[in-house]
Amino acid sequence: MSSYTFINIKKLKLRPLLNKVNKLKNKKVYDGIFYKLENKKCYFYIGGSIHLGNNKKVCFNSAVEEAYMNSTKLAVELDITKFKNKIDYFKCLANPPTMRIPTNNENFEPEFLQNENSFKYKKLCKELGLNFEKCSKYPPKTFYFILHQRLMKKYGYKSIYGIDLMFINRAKHDKKEVVSLETSCIQINALIAAANMSPECLGNSSIKNLKDLETSMKLLSKMHNAVFEGDALTLVNDIFTYKPLNESDKNNLNTLLFERNENMANKIESLINSQEVYFVIVGASHVIGKGGLLKLFKDKGYKISRLK
């Protein structure tokens, strides 16, 4: 009678091999913002996402890979792949009907789109494939938003390379169920709140000219690199800094972040009680820092360890 030996794959300690295989595939290995959270009854994994990326040849360290493979379900803010028309969904997010956009030029450069500035903006619009005559009729804030979006595209930042969408597509391929923690309505309300906040509240200076536009792009690049490389200190100390200037800012910040964090924490806890092993991916600003999910679950008695 033949005898069989069953091998526990985890005991083989394949992490170095996994990293080597990924490097051979020309994929850069990142640490990311990933953690394991556990208590006496259950555990789950959580990762911080940025919803844009500029490189499709990306993978994370073997500890993150093992965590994903060990999970039975994926949870995200919102599974946008369930929408019949992704373009309509993004239009809905970009143009919520109750969004307030300032129409005055008070806070912008005094010679907005005049004299030498006009030449500079015409040149930039041409480089970005935009119709200057059409765009120049928008309020300054809208004009700069359009330039900002087109610059992101120029530098290769796309939502399809965002960490959340990467894992959603991977889970679909692996036949893992994808669970949404929020609704599109909640996300639209968050965008409205962000639009109505003082720019300084989010740690950014408002975009009033081309120099500010360049600064904004540098900040995006800094945030992107920090999230992928797992630089939590830079994110907490330099990027996710919130300074509400008034009561309105406080209320909008609650809508944008803290209320959503509380609701997501409650939803996650109800999910993991089902004995499924969840791999959770939400925006990095929801994971770390003041009022983040790590802090909320630590207060609930969960042990937290970094996946590295």
N, C-alpha and C positions, 0 to 999 in steps of 0.2 A: 504494500500500500504506500503510495507516494506521500511524502510530507511536503507541506508548503510553508514558506516563511513570509509573513506579512510585514512589510516595512512601513514604518511611520515616516512619511516624506519629510515632515518638519524636522525630524531628528537628523536628517542628512545635512542640515544647515546650508541650504542652497543659495543664500543671499549673495555671496560674492559671485557665484556663477550667474545668477540672474542679472546682476549689474554688468558683468562682462558681456553677456549675450546682447543686452541693450546697447552697449557701446559699439559692438560689432555691427549692429543695425544702423549705426550713425545717429542714434537717438541720444540726446543729452539727458543725463540722469539728474533730476532735481529732488530736493528734500521736501519742498512745499510746507504748508502749515497743516500738519496732520497729527492727530492724537487718538489714543485709546482711552475711553472713559469706562470705569467699571465700579460696581458695588458688589455686595454679597450675593445679589440675585441675578444680575445680568451685566452685559457689557455692550458697547457699540463703538464705532469709529467715527470720527468727524474730521472734515477737511475744510480749509478756507479757500474759497475760489475768487478769482477775478474773472469777470464775465467777458473778457477780451484776451486774445493772445496773438502772437505774431509768428508762431512756429508750430507746424503740425507734427514735426518729428520730436515729440516730447514724451518722456515717461518719468515716473517717480521712483525713488529708491525701493529696494526690495522689501523693506518693512511695510511700506505702503502697498506694494503689490500683493504681499501676503495677506494683508488686512482686507483688501478688496476681494481676493479670491476666497477668503474665509467667510465673507459676508454672504447672506442669503437674499438681501434686498437693498436697493439704493433709495435714499431719500434726498430730495432736492427742494429748493425754494419753490420752483414751479417747473413741471415737465412741459416745455414749450413744444416738444415734438408731437404732443397729442393734438395740437391745433391743426385744423385742416389746411390752413394757409398761414405759414409763418410770417409772410410779408404783412398780412393784415394784422397779425398779432403785434409785430414791432411798430406798425403805424399806430395802433391803439395805444401802445405804451408811450410813443413819442408825442402823440397829440391828444392827451386826455382833454375832454371838453371843458373842464373847470380850471384848466391851467391859466394862471395869471402871468402875463408877460409885460414888463414895463414898456411903455411906448415913448417915454421922454429920453432925451439925450443928456440929462443933467450929470450923470455919473461917468460919462464917457469923455474921451479926449475932445477938446473944444473944436478942433478942426476935423472932426470925423468925416471921412470921405471927401475932403476938400483939398485943393492945391496939390502938394506933393503926396499927401496921403492917398488921394484918389489914384495916382499913378501906381503906387505901391500895391494897393488892393486890386487894381485891375490886373496887374502882373501876376499876383498870387492867385486870383480867380482863374486866370487863363491857365496857369500851371496845374491847377486842381480840376480843370474841366468844368468850371462854373460860369454861369451867365452873370457877369458883373452888374449889368443894367437891372436885371431882375432882382438879384440879391440885395442890391443897394437900397431897394425900396422897403426892405424889412427894418424893424426897429434894431438898434445896435446889438442888443442881447441876442436876438434871433440870428442876425447876420454872423456874429462870432460863433454861435452854436453850429451853424452850417459849415463854417470854415473849420471848426474844431473836428467835426465828424468826418469831413473830407480829408483832413490831415491824418487822422487816425487810419483811414483807409489807405492813404498814400504810404504810410510807414508800415503797412502790413497788419495792423491790428484788426482782427475779425472775431465776431462772436463764435464762429465755428471752432476757433482755437481756444475758447474759454475753458477753464478747467471743468466747470459744471457740465457743459455740453459734451465735452470729451468723454466724461464718465457716463452720461446719459446714453450716448451712442454705443459705448462699450457694453453697458448693461443690457441694452436692447439686443445687441448681437449675442450676448451670453445668455439670453432668455431670463434675465433677472427682472423681477417686478420693480418698477420705478414709482415711488410714492411722492406726491407733492405735499409740502408742508404748508403752502399758502395758495391763495387764489389770485387770478389776474387782477381782481378788484383791489385786493390788499396792495399789490405792487404798484398799481396806478395811483392809489392814495399816497404811497410812499414817494413816488415821483413828484406828485403835486406838492407834498410837504417840502421836498428838497428844493423845488423851484421857488418856493415862497420864503426860503430862509435867507438870512444875510450871508453872502459868500464867505465872510470872515468866520462864520460859525463853524464851517466845515474845514477851517484851516487854510483856505485858499483866498488869495486876493482876487477880486473880480476882474474879468477880462475886459479891459478898457481900450487896449491898443494891441498892435502886433507883438510888442515885447511881452505883454501879459499872455498872449496866445502861445508864444514860444515857451514861456515859463510853465504854462498848463500842460503842454506836451511833455516837457521834461519831468513834471510831477507824475504824469501817467506812466512814463517809462520807469521812473523810480519805484512806483507802486507795483507795477507789473513784475519787475525784477525781484523786489522784496518778497512778493507772494510766492513766486515760483522757487526762489532760492531758500525760502523758509526763514527770512530775516525778520522775525517777529518784533525785535527791538526797534528797528527802523519804522515798521508799520505803526507801532503803538506810540512811539515818541515823536515821530516826524510827520506822519500822514493821518492817522486816525485820531486827530486832536480836535475836540469839539469845544467851541467857545460861544455859547448862546449870548447874544447881545441884549435880548429883551424877552418878555414873556411869550411873544409869538414864536421866537426861535426855539424856546424850551418846548413848547407844545408840538412844533413841527419836528423837532429832534426826537421826541417821544414817538411820534407817528412813524418817522423814518427808521428808527433803530430799536429803541428800548421796548416799546410795546410789542413789536414783532419778535424780538428776542424772547420775551416772556412767553408769547404764544407758541413760538417754535419749540421752546424747551418743554412746554406742557404736551405738545403734540408728539415730540420725540419720546417722551417718557411713556406715553400711552402706547406707542408703537412697540417699544422694546419690551414691554410687559407681555407681549404675545410670544415671547421666546425666540423670535426671529433675530438674526444678527444683522444689524443695519450698518451700512456705510453711508454716512451723511455728508453731503456737500452743499455748503451755503457760502454766501459772500464772506470773505475774510474779516470784514468789519463786524460781522455778526458773531464771529468765533472768539476773537481776542479783544483785549482792551476793556475799558470801563463798560459794565453792563453787558458784556459778551456772554456767549453760551458757556464758555469754560468757567467763568466766574459763577454763573448761575448753578451749574452742575456741581462745582466744588462746594458751594454753600449747601447743596443737597446731600453732601457726604460722598460724592463720587471721587475715586482715585483717578488722577490724570497722569498719563505718561506719553511722551513724544514718540512718534513713529520715525526713528532714525536708525 
